[in-house]
Amino acid sequence: MRAFPPYRAQVVTEIPITTRADRERALARAGYNAFNLPANMVTIDLLTDSGTGAMSTAQEAAAAAADRSYAGSDSFFRFRQAVADLTSYPHVLPVHQGRAAERVLFTSVLQPGQISVSNTHFDTTRANVELLGCEARDLPCAGFLDLDSHEPFKGNIDIPLLERTLSGPDGDRVGMVLVTITNNGGGGQPVSMANLRAAVALCRKHKVPIFLDAARFAENAWLVTRREPGYENRTPREVAAEAFDLVDGCVASLKKDGISPMGAFIGVRDAELASRCETLLIATEGFRTYGGLAAHDLERVAKGLAEVLDPGYLHAREAEAIRLAQQANDAGVDSVQPPGLHALYLNAGRLLQHLPAGRFPGHALACEMYLRGGIRCVELGSLYLGELDENNELVTPAPFELVRIALPRRVYAQAHMDYVADVLAEIAKDPGAVPGYRILDAPKVLRHFNLRLEPA
Ligand SMILES: *Cc1c(COP(=O)(O)O)cnc(C)c1O
């Protein structure tokens, strides 16, 4: 039997329908950078799965009844209960979004000169480590580099390398280990429970704290039930709770698996660490019972954290990603295997072989999807990660030229995804016609948000 979403639409919103000429003008005005496009010029918006999920009637009903008391609001206690139903952390602090959780926790854990070790630091996570004068070191497992292999847990941290790092000359500079579930920077690939347990054992031995970056804790848990021997009969909630239980704490953006427009939390066991976080929280985010969040978002999060663990929902979401990957692959557009849940990563380097890395094939494919179909998505390749010289020419390419097609939660119907597949199939009929791009202007920091380009 095929999986279907365990919900139906009750409120809908119109999407913009544009002409090719509209889109050509809009993209030129945007400097050929999708981040500069006004959303009302985008038909299918697959830029991100962050804060873009559709609300349930239960979330909106709770939001309408939110308690906006400054301290100790009912909404806070419902939020805290929802987190307590999932984690055993005695100290839970709400924050406005994931990067605020990172800043508050890392400032309280790390000393300048220390190293944060991760399977892969997400971009804001890396920035928050580096802003503290620390080094963010990624140790993804070897399988991560093979885009086509069907290894089930390509999000894993490299355990032998972690062991060598902790017991080597840099070992006493490691201030924390952070395991990102799922590994967003690594194609949305999951981390196995066996890998997490092995990382925890090494951290205990070397007395280094270990935390989760748990933005997609439910999707990771689902993929564990699907792929890890011994977990077939466990619920996603049980697996997620076990992951949270294993470690010393977490940061979690709730704009992803919290299915909320805004929100995040920090959870820790250590009382002294919690009190350092709380001081910083109150000074920079908000009082400990709202942490920069409006009460209505505390309510949406409280419901979202439960809804996201519905196996029917996760199964349907997995089926959506697999189906789109299959359609793209059938049309000749390869994607990172095996498909995860929150996004499909297209192998643009392989499709657009006439374009060298310095003409940014990932970006070229993303622009083409917009021009042909009004679909917005983002490059993950040399434009984002490569090294440029002073003339904005590429000197060191990224290891891959990918396009990320993010899948917002509960938003698009199967027909929308079929349309995306159709647009890809059209492009794949004559990939040689897709032009490359050259950079006109590239700011030094957070470059991909502000780049301006032109067709080459
Ligand atoms: C989105 C994300 C963050 C940052 O969270 P925001 O809520 O966007 O600030 C951190 N880590 C990972 C893995 C993410 O996907």
Ligand as a Chemical Component Dictionary entry (heavy atoms), coordinates in Angstrom:
data_LIG
# 
_chem_comp.id                   LIG 
_chem_comp.type                 NON-POLYMER 
_chem_comp.pdbx_formal_charge   0 
_chem_comp.three_letter_code    LIG 
# 
loop_
_chem_comp_atom.comp_id 
_chem_comp_atom.atom_id 
_chem_comp_atom.alt_atom_id 
_chem_comp_atom.type_symbol 
_chem_comp_atom.charge 
_chem_comp_atom.model_Cartn_x 
_chem_comp_atom.model_Cartn_y 
_chem_comp_atom.model_Cartn_z 
_chem_comp_atom.pdbx_ordinal 
LIG C1 C1 C 0 18.724 25.455 10.339 1  
LIG C2 C2 C 0 19.823 24.834 11.081 2  
LIG C3 C3 C 0 20.484 25.521 12.112 3  
LIG C4 C4 C 0 20.183 26.951 12.467 4  
LIG O1 O1 O 0 18.874 27.122 12.877 5  
LIG P1 P1 P 0 18.035 28.452 12.575 6  
LIG O2 O2 O 0 16.763 28.214 13.292 7  
LIG O3 O3 O 0 17.898 28.597 11.108 8  
LIG O4 O4 O 0 18.816 29.594 13.176 9  
LIG C5 C5 C 0 21.475 24.837 12.785 10 
LIG N1 N1 N 0 21.815 23.583 12.468 11 
LIG C6 C6 C 0 21.205 22.902 11.478 12 
LIG C7 C7 C 0 21.615 21.500 11.175 13 
LIG C8 C8 C 0 20.195 23.506 10.744 14 
LIG O5 O5 O 0 19.611 22.829 9.749  15 
# 
loop_
_chem_comp_bond.comp_id 
_chem_comp_bond.atom_id_1 
_chem_comp_bond.atom_id_2 
_chem_comp_bond.value_order 
_chem_comp_bond.pdbx_ordinal 
LIG C1 C2 SING 1  
LIG C2 C3 SING 2  
LIG C2 C8 DOUB 3  
LIG C3 C4 SING 4  
LIG C3 C5 DOUB 5  
LIG C4 O1 SING 6  
LIG O1 P1 SING 7  
LIG P1 O2 DOUB 8  
LIG P1 O3 SING 9  
LIG P1 O4 SING 10 
LIG C5 N1 SING 11 
LIG N1 C6 DOUB 12 
LIG C6 C7 SING 13 
LIG C6 C8 SING 14 
LIG C8 O5 SING 15 
# 
